[in-house]
Amino acid sequence: PLMSSNIIIRNLDIKNPWYSQNGDGLDLESCKNVLIYDNKFDVGDDAICIKAGKDKDGRDRAIPTENVIIKNNVVYHGHGGFVVGSEMSSGVKNVHVSGCTFIGTDIGLRFKTTRGRGGVVENIYISNIDMINIPSQTIGFNMFYDGNSPINEEDQSSEAEARDEKLVPVTEETPAFRNIFFKNINVINSDEAAYFVGLPEMN
């Protein structure tokens, strides 16, 4: 769905091969007033992904994804269960995610962007999520996202991941994530609880 409104996505069984590069389950882009519930995903890339355009083209579009309720979905495989980004240049706001189960996704709740995107992600409420067998992070924020699969990248817990980054000016190309809330996140057998890589110029 692209630049659409008043959408209901329910009772779907979405499958892609596990090896399908860019085989996302659902990419919701620059849409508003959306219900996504009672679906099952088993895919090769991100399962439920919220987007809003890429870089200058996305900022010029100026149509955020907003007012989205995501409830009672099951994800069996994917790089991320619920994902925001990395293309979010028009902004993402007012999203509520609850009652979802992720079984074996690389990352459970995944937020990703990079310099050049711009855009603001805000007012994201996530509650009552169950996860099992997550080989990477249950919650992951990567503001230096480069497009690789999280389980194929170098060991993210190593000291080699530390960056010697200099501050750059904050401009319209600087992405911002704020007002993101987590409650009742229940996890069994995850490699890492939470992982944060932020931009030095945008806390």
C-alpha positions in Angstrom: 0.0 0.0 0.0 1.4 3.4 -1.1 0.0 6.9 -0.3 -3.4 5.4 0.6 -5.8 5.8 3.5 -8.5 3.9 5.4 -6.9 0.5 5.0 -7.7 -2.8 6.7 -5.3 -5.7 6.3 -6.5 -8.8 8.2 -6.6 -12.6 8.1 -3.8 -12.9 5.6 -1.2 -15.7 5.4 1.9 -14.2 3.8 4.8 -16.4 2.8 8.0 -15.7 1.0 11.1 -18.0 0.8 13.4 -17.5 3.7 16.3 -16.8 1.3 14.4 -14.2 -0.7 16.5 -11.0 -0.5 14.2 -8.0 0.0 11.3 -10.4 0.4 9.4 -8.2 2.8 6.0 -9.4 4.0 4.2 -6.0 4.2 5.6 -2.6 3.3 3.2 0.1 4.4 4.4 3.4 2.8 3.0 6.9 3.3 -0.4 5.7 4.4 -2.8 6.8 7.1 -5.6 5.3 9.1 -4.6 1.7 8.9 -5.6 -1.5 10.8 -3.3 -4.6 10.5 -4.5 -7.5 12.5 -4.8 -11.3 12.7 -2.2 -12.0 10.0 0.6 -14.6 9.7 4.0 -13.8 8.2 6.8 -16.2 7.2 9.1 -14.2 4.9 12.7 -13.6 3.7 13.1 -10.1 4.9 11.2 -7.7 7.2 7.7 -8.9 8.0 5.6 -5.8 9.0 7.5 -2.8 7.8 6.5 0.9 8.1 8.0 3.2 5.5 7.6 6.7 4.2 9.8 7.5 1.3 13.6 7.7 0.8 15.9 10.7 1.2 15.0 13.9 -0.8 12.3 12.2 -2.8 10.6 11.0 0.4 10.9 14.4 2.1 9.5 16.2 -1.0 6.6 13.8 -1.0 5.8 15.0 2.6 3.2 12.2 3.2 3.9 10.5 6.5 2.7 7.1 7.6 0.4 7.8 10.5 -2.4 6.4 12.6 -1.6 2.7 12.4 -2.8 -0.1 14.7 -1.0 -3.4 14.4 -2.5 -6.2 16.6 -2.5 -9.9 17.1 -0.1 -10.8 14.2 2.3 -13.8 14.2 5.7 -13.7 12.5 7.5 -17.0 12.0 10.6 -15.9 10.1 12.0 -12.6 8.8 14.8 -10.1 9.4 12.5 -8.1 11.7 9.1 -8.8 13.2 7.9 -5.2 13.4 10.1 -2.7 11.6 10.3 1.1 11.0 12.6 2.2 8.2 15.0 2.4 6.8 13.0 4.5 4.3 11.1 6.9 6.5 11.9 10.4 5.1 8.3 11.7 5.2 8.0 10.7 8.8 6.2 8.0 10.8 3.9 8.8 13.7 1.1 7.5 15.9 1.6 3.8 15.6 0.3 1.2 18.1 1.6 -2.3 18.1 0.3 -4.9 20.6 -0.5 -8.6 21.1 2.0 -9.8 18.4 4.2 -12.9 18.5 7.6 -13.3 16.8 9.1 -16.8 16.5 12.6 -16.9 15.2 12.9 -13.5 13.5 16.4 -12.2 13.3 15.4 -9.1 15.3 12.1 -8.6 17.0 11.4 -4.9 17.1 13.6 -3.2 14.6 14.2 0.5 13.9 16.7 1.5 11.2 17.7 4.6 9.3 20.8 6.5 8.2 22.2 9.9 7.5 20.5 11.5 4.4 17.1 10.1 5.2 15.8 13.0 7.3 12.3 12.5 8.7 10.9 12.1 12.2 9.6 8.8 13.7 7.5 9.6 16.8 4.7 8.4 19.1 5.3 4.7 18.7 3.6 2.6 21.4 4.5 -1.1 21.6 3.0 -3.5 24.2 2.3 -7.1 25.0 4.8 -8.7 22.6 5.9 -12.3 22.9 9.2 -13.5 21.3 11.0 -16.8 21.2 14.3 -17.9 19.6 15.5 -14.5 18.4 19.1 -15.0 17.1 20.0 -11.3 17.3 18.3 -8.5 19.3 14.8 -8.4 20.6 14.9 -4.6 20.2 17.3 -3.0 17.8 18.0 0.6 16.8 20.5 1.2 14.1 20.9 4.7 12.8 23.9 3.6 10.5 21.8 1.0 8.6 23.6 -0.2 5.5 21.2 -2.8 4.2 22.8 -6.0 5.3 21.0 -8.9 7.1 21.5 -8.5 10.8 22.6 -12.1 11.3 25.2 -11.9 8.4 26.9 -8.7 9.8 30.0 -8.9 12.0 29.5 -9.6 15.6 27.6 -6.5 16.8 28.5 -7.1 20.4 32.3 -6.9 19.8 34.4 -3.8 20.5 35.1 -3.6 16.8 31.6 -2.1 16.4 32.6 1.1 18.3 32.7 4.0 15.9 35.0 7.0 15.9 32.3 9.4 14.6 32.7 13.1 14.3 29.7 15.4 14.8 28.1 16.6 11.5 25.7 19.5 11.3 22.0 18.7 11.9 20.1 19.4 8.7 16.9 18.3 7.0 18.8 15.1 6.1 19.2 14.1 9.8 16.7 11.5 10.9 15.1 11.7 14.4 13.4 9.0 16.5 11.6 10.1 19.6 8.7 9.2 22.0 8.9 5.4 21.5 7.5 3.4 24.3 7.8 -0.3 25.2 5.7 -2.2 27.8 5.4 -5.9 28.6 7.9 -7.3 26.1 8.3 -11.0 26.9 11.2 -12.9 25.4 12.6 -16.4 25.6 16.0 -17.4 24.2 17.3 -14.2 22.6 21.0 -13.4 21.9 20.7 -9.8 23.0 17.9 -7.8 24.8 18.5 -4.4 23.2 21.0 -2.8 20.8 21.3 0.9 20.2 23.5 2.6 17.6 22.7 6.3 17.5 23.8 9.3 15.5 26.3 11.5 17.5 24.5 14.6 16.3 21.0 13.4 17.1 20.6 11.8 20.5 
